[in-house]
């Protein structure tokens, strides 16, 4: 029997952040649960785009990987050390999925 009022579930959220050159920066995702995947795209260049998979930032254009703090129910984390997901003066769009 179908529910008359099924619960509303947020399957994804999105946002934009400005890079600050930090090595392990927290970005609030606004989901009620830990995300399963976060996609990141630099607004200016494709060389700083990729994904976050729990404790790893993966730059898809140059195959660089960087370990970061494990995501949680509030934040995912980005690094600028090898993947370039937090470069000062750059703007990044992101989408987080549960």
DRENMI-41058 format. One record per residue: residue number from 1; residue in three letters; x, y, z of N, C-alpha, C, O in turn. Coordinates in steps of 0.02 Angstrom, whole numbers. Layout:
% DRENMI-41058
+------+------+--------+--------+--------+--------+--------+--------+--------+--------+--------+--------+--------+--------+
: resi : resn :   n_c1 :   n_c2 :   n_c3 :  ca_c1 :  ca_c2 :  ca_c3 :   c_c1 :   c_c2 :   c_c3 :   o_c1 :   o_c2 :   o_c3 :
+------+------+--------+--------+--------+--------+--------+--------+--------+--------+--------+--------+--------+--------+
:  NUM :  ala :      X :      Y :      Z :      X :      Y :      Z :      X :      Y :      Z :      X :      Y :      Z :
...
+------+------+--------+--------+--------+--------+--------+--------+--------+--------+--------+--------+--------+--------+
% end
This chain:
% DRENMI-41058
+------+------+--------+--------+--------+--------+--------+--------+--------+--------+--------+--------+--------+--------+
: resi : resn :   n_c1 :   n_c2 :   n_c3 :  ca_c1 :  ca_c2 :  ca_c3 :   c_c1 :   c_c2 :   c_c3 :   o_c1 :   o_c2 :   o_c3 :
+------+------+--------+--------+--------+--------+--------+--------+--------+--------+--------+--------+--------+--------+
:    1 :  unk :     42 :    -58 :      0 :      0 :      0 :      0 :     45 :     62 :      0 :     88 :     69 :     44 :
:    2 :  unk :     36 :    108 :    -48 :     79 :    167 :    -51 :     64 :    216 :      6 :      8 :    220 :     31 :
:    3 :  unk :    116 :    252 :     25 :    107 :    303 :     77 :     72 :    364 :     47 :     86 :    384 :     -9 :
:    4 :  unk :     27 :    393 :     86 :     -7 :    454 :     63 :     40 :    514 :     61 :     36 :    556 :     17 :
:    5 :  unk :     84 :    517 :    110 :    132 :    572 :    114 :    201 :    543 :    124 :    226 :    540 :    181 :
:    6 :  unk :    234 :    520 :     70 :    301 :    492 :     79 :    349 :    544 :    106 :    342 :    603 :     90 :
:    7 :  unk :    398 :    523 :    146 :    445 :    571 :    173 :    487 :    603 :    118 :    504 :    571 :     68 :
:    8 :  unk :    502 :    666 :    126 :    543 :    702 :     78 :    616 :    684 :     92 :    640 :    691 :    148 :
:    9 :  unk :    650 :    663 :     41 :    720 :    643 :     47 :    761 :    687 :      0 :    747 :    692 :    -59 :
:   10 :  unk :    812 :    719 :     28 :    858 :    759 :    -13 :    912 :    712 :    -40 :    951 :    684 :     -2 :
:   11 :  unk :    913 :    704 :   -107 :    961 :    659 :   -137 :   1026 :    693 :   -156 :   1077 :    660 :   -162 :
:   12 :  unk :   1024 :    759 :   -164 :   1086 :    795 :   -180 :   1080 :    868 :   -158 :   1025 :    894 :   -149 :
:   13 :  unk :   1137 :    900 :   -149 :   1141 :    971 :   -137 :   1198 :    998 :   -180 :   1238 :    960 :   -206 :
:   14 :  unk :   1200 :   1063 :   -188 :   1253 :   1093 :   -228 :   1270 :   1161 :   -200 :   1233 :   1190 :   -160 :
:   15 :  unk :   1327 :   1187 :   -221 :   1349 :   1252 :   -198 :   1411 :   1275 :   -235 :   1435 :   1244 :   -282 :
:   16 :  unk :   1437 :   1331 :   -212 :   1498 :   1361 :   -239 :   1541 :   1383 :   -180 :   1515 :   1407 :   -130 :
:   17 :  unk :   1606 :   1374 :   -186 :   1651 :   1400 :   -135 :   1711 :   1433 :   -169 :   1730 :   1414 :   -225 :
:   18 :  unk :   1740 :   1482 :   -135 :   1800 :   1516 :   -160 :   1861 :   1484 :   -128 :   1862 :   1473 :    -67 :
:   19 :  unk :   1911 :   1469 :   -168 :   1972 :   1437 :   -143 :   2009 :   1482 :    -94 :   2011 :   1543 :   -102 :
:   20 :  unk :   2040 :   1450 :    -42 :   2080 :   1488 :      6 :   2149 :   1457 :     17 :   2185 :   1476 :     63 :
:   21 :  unk :   2168 :   1409 :    -26 :   2233 :   1377 :    -25 :   2245 :   1331 :     34 :   2302 :   1310 :     46 :
:   22 :  unk :   2193 :   1314 :     71 :   2201 :   1269 :    129 :   2212 :   1197 :    107 :   2192 :   1178 :     52 :
:   23 :  unk :   2243 :   1158 :    150 :   2260 :   1089 :    135 :   2206 :   1039 :    155 :   2206 :    983 :    130 :
:   24 :  unk :   2160 :   1057 :    199 :   2109 :   1011 :    223 :   2048 :   1052 :    244 :   2030 :   1056 :    303 :
:   25 :  unk :   2016 :   1083 :    195 :   1963 :   1132 :    207 :   1894 :   1098 :    210 :   1877 :   1058 :    167 :
:   26 :  unk :   1855 :   1115 :    261 :   1787 :   1090 :    269 :   1738 :   1131 :    227 :   1738 :   1192 :    230 :
:   27 :  unk :   1696 :   1096 :    188 :   1643 :   1128 :    149 :   1576 :   1098 :    173 :   1566 :   1038 :    166 :
:   28 :  unk :   1531 :   1138 :    202 :   1467 :   1111 :    225 :   1424 :   1088 :    165 :   1417 :   1126 :    116 :
:   29 :  unk :   1397 :   1027 :    168 :   1359 :   1001 :    111 :   1284 :   1006 :    119 :   1248 :   1002 :     69 :
:   30 :  unk :   1258 :   1015 :    179 :   1186 :   1026 :    189 :   1142 :    964 :    183 :   1081 :    971 :    181 :
:   31 :  unk :   1171 :    905 :    178 :   1132 :    844 :    175 :   1118 :    818 :    245 :   1153 :    837 :    293 :
:   32 :  unk :   1068 :    777 :    252 :   1053 :    747 :    317 :   1095 :    686 :    332 :   1094 :    659 :    387 :
:   33 :  unk :   1132 :    664 :    282 :   1172 :    603 :    289 :   1241 :    616 :    259 :   1253 :    668 :    228 :
:   34 :  unk :   1285 :    569 :    268 :   1353 :    572 :    239 :   1346 :    563 :    163 :   1312 :    516 :    142 :
:   35 :  unk :   1377 :    605 :    123 :   1372 :    596 :     50 :   1408 :    533 :     27 :   1454 :    508 :     59 :
:   36 :  unk :   1385 :    508 :    -30 :   1418 :    450 :    -62 :   1469 :    472 :   -114 :   1516 :    437 :   -129 :
:   37 :  unk :   1457 :    532 :   -142 :   1500 :    558 :   -195 :   1492 :    634 :   -198 :   1436 :    659 :   -191 :
:   38 :  unk :   1547 :    670 :   -209 :   1545 :    742 :   -220 :   1584 :    755 :   -285 :   1642 :    735 :   -292 :
:   39 :  unk :   1552 :    790 :   -332 :   1585 :    811 :   -393 :   1605 :    884 :   -386 :   1567 :    924 :   -359 :
:   40 :  unk :   1665 :    902 :   -410 :   1690 :    970 :   -404 :   1713 :    994 :   -472 :   1747 :    957 :   -509 :
:   41 :  unk :   1694 :   1055 :   -490 :   1715 :   1084 :   -554 :   1739 :   1155 :   -542 :   1703 :   1197 :   -514 :
:   42 :  unk :   1800 :   1169 :   -564 :   1827 :   1237 :   -562 :   1789 :   1278 :   -614 :   1778 :   1254 :   -670 :
:   43 :  unk :   1769 :   1339 :   -596 :   1731 :   1380 :   -643 :   1773 :   1409 :   -699 :   1745 :   1433 :   -749 :
:   44 :  unk :   1839 :   1407 :   -694 :   1882 :   1438 :   -744 :   1919 :   1387 :   -786 :   1924 :   1395 :   -847 :
:   45 :  unk :   1945 :   1334 :   -755 :   1987 :   1286 :   -791 :   1965 :   1215 :   -778 :   1941 :   1199 :   -723 :
:   46 :  unk :   1971 :   1171 :   -827 :   1952 :   1101 :   -817 :   2008 :   1062 :   -784 :   1997 :   1004 :   -765 :
:   47 :  unk :   2067 :   1091 :   -775 :   2123 :   1053 :   -745 :   2115 :   1046 :   -669 :   2153 :   1010 :   -638 :
:   48 :  unk :   2066 :   1079 :   -639 :   2054 :   1074 :   -567 :   1983 :   1051 :   -555 :   1946 :   1083 :   -518 :
:   49 :  unk :   1964 :    995 :   -585 :   1898 :    967 :   -577 :   1905 :    893 :   -562 :   1953 :    861 :   -583 :
:   50 :  unk :   1857 :    866 :   -526 :   1861 :    796 :   -508 :   1808 :    777 :   -458 :   1751 :    800 :   -461 :
:   51 :  unk :   1827 :    734 :   -410 :   1779 :    710 :   -362 :   1810 :    698 :   -294 :   1871 :    691 :   -286 :
:   52 :  unk :   1766 :    695 :   -244 :   1785 :    677 :   -176 :   1751 :    611 :   -161 :   1690 :    604 :   -169 :
:   53 :  unk :   1790 :    563 :   -139 :   1764 :    498 :   -120 :   1789 :    482 :    -50 :   1843 :    454 :    -41 :
:   54 :  unk :   1750 :    501 :      0 :   1765 :    493 :     71 :   1830 :    528 :     90 :   1829 :    589 :     98 :
:   55 :  unk :   1885 :    493 :     97 :   1947 :    525 :    120 :   1994 :    543 :     63 :   2051 :    560 :     76 :
:   56 :  unk :   1970 :    539 :      1 :   2015 :    550 :    -55 :   1987 :    603 :   -103 :   1929 :    598 :   -124 :
:   57 :  unk :   2029 :    652 :   -120 :   2014 :    699 :   -174 :   2048 :    671 :   -237 :   2106 :    653 :   -234 :
:   58 :  unk :   2011 :    668 :   -292 :   2038 :    639 :   -354 :   2029 :    690 :   -410 :   1972 :    707 :   -428 :
:   59 :  unk :   2084 :    715 :   -437 :   2082 :    760 :   -494 :   2079 :    717 :   -557 :   2126 :    681 :   -572 :
:   60 :  unk :   2024 :    721 :   -594 :   2013 :    677 :   -651 :   2053 :    697 :   -712 :   2063 :    656 :   -757 :
:   61 :  unk :   2076 :    759 :   -716 :   2113 :    780 :   -776 :   2187 :    762 :   -773 :   2219 :    754 :   -825 :
:   62 :  unk :   2215 :    755 :   -713 :   2287 :    738 :   -708 :   2301 :    677 :   -664 :   2358 :    661 :   -651 :
:   63 :  unk :   2247 :    644 :   -642 :   2252 :    582 :   -602 :   2291 :    591 :   -537 :   2321 :    543 :   -513 :
:   64 :  unk :   2290 :    651 :   -508 :   2320 :    661 :   -442 :   2269 :    644 :   -389 :   2209 :    654 :   -397 :
:   65 :  unk :   2294 :    617 :   -333 :   2252 :    598 :   -276 :   2281 :    630 :   -214 :   2341 :    639 :   -208 :
:   66 :  unk :   2236 :    648 :   -167 :   2258 :    677 :   -104 :   2212 :    653 :    -49 :   2151 :    658 :    -55 :
:   67 :  unk :   2241 :    627 :      5 :   2201 :    606 :     63 :   2181 :    668 :    104 :   2222 :    713 :    114 :
:   68 :  unk :   2119 :    669 :    127 :   2092 :    723 :    168 :   2053 :    693 :    226 :   2046 :    632 :    230 :
:   69 :  unk :   2027 :    736 :    269 :   1984 :    714 :    324 :   1922 :    679 :    295 :   1895 :    700 :    244 :
:   70 :  unk :   1900 :    625 :    328 :   1841 :    589 :    305 :   1779 :    634 :    310 :   1770 :    669 :    359 :
:   71 :  unk :   1738 :    632 :    258 :   1677 :    671 :    260 :   1631 :    646 :    315 :   1639 :    590 :    341 :
:   72 :  unk :   1583 :    687 :    334 :   1537 :    669 :    387 :   1468 :    696 :    371 :   1455 :    717 :    315 :
:   73 :  unk :   1423 :    696 :    420 :   1355 :    719 :    410 :   1349 :    794 :    401 :   1293 :    818 :    388 :
:   74 :  unk :   1403 :    831 :    406 :   1401 :    905 :    400 :   1446 :    929 :    343 :   1425 :    973 :    305 :
:   75 :  unk :   1506 :    903 :    336 :   1556 :    929 :    289 :   1586 :    875 :    244 :   1588 :    816 :    262 :
:   76 :  unk :   1609 :    898 :    185 :   1659 :    860 :    148 :   1721 :    903 :    147 :   1718 :    963 :    162 :
:   77 :  unk :   1779 :    875 :    129 :   1842 :    910 :    136 :   1880 :    912 :     70 :   1880 :    864 :     31 :
:   78 :  unk :   1912 :    969 :     57 :   1950 :    978 :     -5 :   2021 :   1001 :     12 :   2034 :   1029 :     65 :
:   79 :  unk :   2066 :    987 :    -35 :   2136 :   1003 :    -25 :   2163 :   1040 :    -86 :   2135 :   1034 :   -141 :
:   80 :  unk :   2216 :   1077 :    -76 :   2249 :   1109 :   -132 :   2319 :   1082 :   -143 :   2353 :   1105 :   -189 :
:   81 :  unk :   2341 :   1035 :   -103 :   2412 :   1013 :   -106 :   2430 :    981 :   -172 :   2480 :   1003 :   -202 :
:   82 :  unk :   2394 :    932 :   -197 :   2411 :    901 :   -261 :   2353 :    903 :   -311 :   2365 :    898 :   -371 :
:   83 :  unk :   2292 :    909 :   -288 :   2235 :    905 :   -333 :   2209 :    973 :   -357 :   2174 :    976 :   -407 :
:   84 :  unk :   2225 :   1026 :   -321 :   2203 :   1093 :   -342 :   2129 :   1106 :   -334 :   2099 :   1140 :   -376 :
:   85 :  unk :   2098 :   1079 :   -281 :   2027 :   1091 :   -269 :   2013 :   1150 :   -222 :   1957 :   1160 :   -201 :
:   86 :  unk :   2065 :   1189 :   -206 :   2056 :   1244 :   -159 :   2106 :   1300 :   -172 :   2134 :   1328 :   -125 :
:   87 :  unk :   2118 :   1317 :   -235 :   2167 :   1367 :   -253 :   2141 :   1438 :   -241 :   2085 :   1454 :   -261 :
:   88 :  unk :   2180 :   1479 :   -208 :   2161 :   1549 :   -195 :   2146 :   1583 :   -261 :   2183 :   1575 :   -310 :
:   89 :  unk :   2092 :   1622 :   -262 :   2073 :   1659 :   -322 :   2031 :   1619 :   -371 :   2009 :   1646 :   -422 :
:   90 :  unk :   2018 :   1555 :   -356 :   1977 :   1513 :   -400 :   1909 :   1500 :   -366 :   1904 :   1500 :   -305 :
:   91 :  unk :   1859 :   1489 :   -407 :   1792 :   1474 :   -383 :   1773 :   1404 :   -405 :   1787 :   1384 :   -462 :
:   92 :  unk :   1742 :   1365 :   -361 :   1725 :   1295 :   -374 :   1652 :   1282 :   -364 :   1623 :   1303 :   -314 :
:   93 :  unk :   1621 :   1247 :   -411 :   1552 :   1223 :   -404 :   1555 :   1151 :   -380 :   1602 :   1114 :   -398 :
:   94 :  unk :   1507 :   1130 :   -340 :   1506 :   1061 :   -317 :   1435 :   1035 :   -313 :   1387 :   1073 :   -305 :
:   95 :  unk :   1429 :    969 :   -318 :   1365 :    934 :   -309 :   1380 :    874 :   -265 :   1425 :    834 :   -281 :
:   96 :  unk :   1343 :    866 :   -210 :   1352 :    809 :   -165 :   1290 :    764 :   -168 :   1234 :    788 :   -166 :
:   97 :  unk :   1301 :    699 :   -174 :   1248 :    649 :   -180 :   1248 :    602 :   -121 :   1301 :    584 :    -95 :
:   98 :  unk :   1188 :    581 :   -100 :   1183 :    528 :    -48 :   1168 :    462 :    -81 :   1161 :    411 :    -47 :
+------+------+--------+--------+--------+--------+--------+--------+--------+--------+--------+--------+--------+--------+
% end
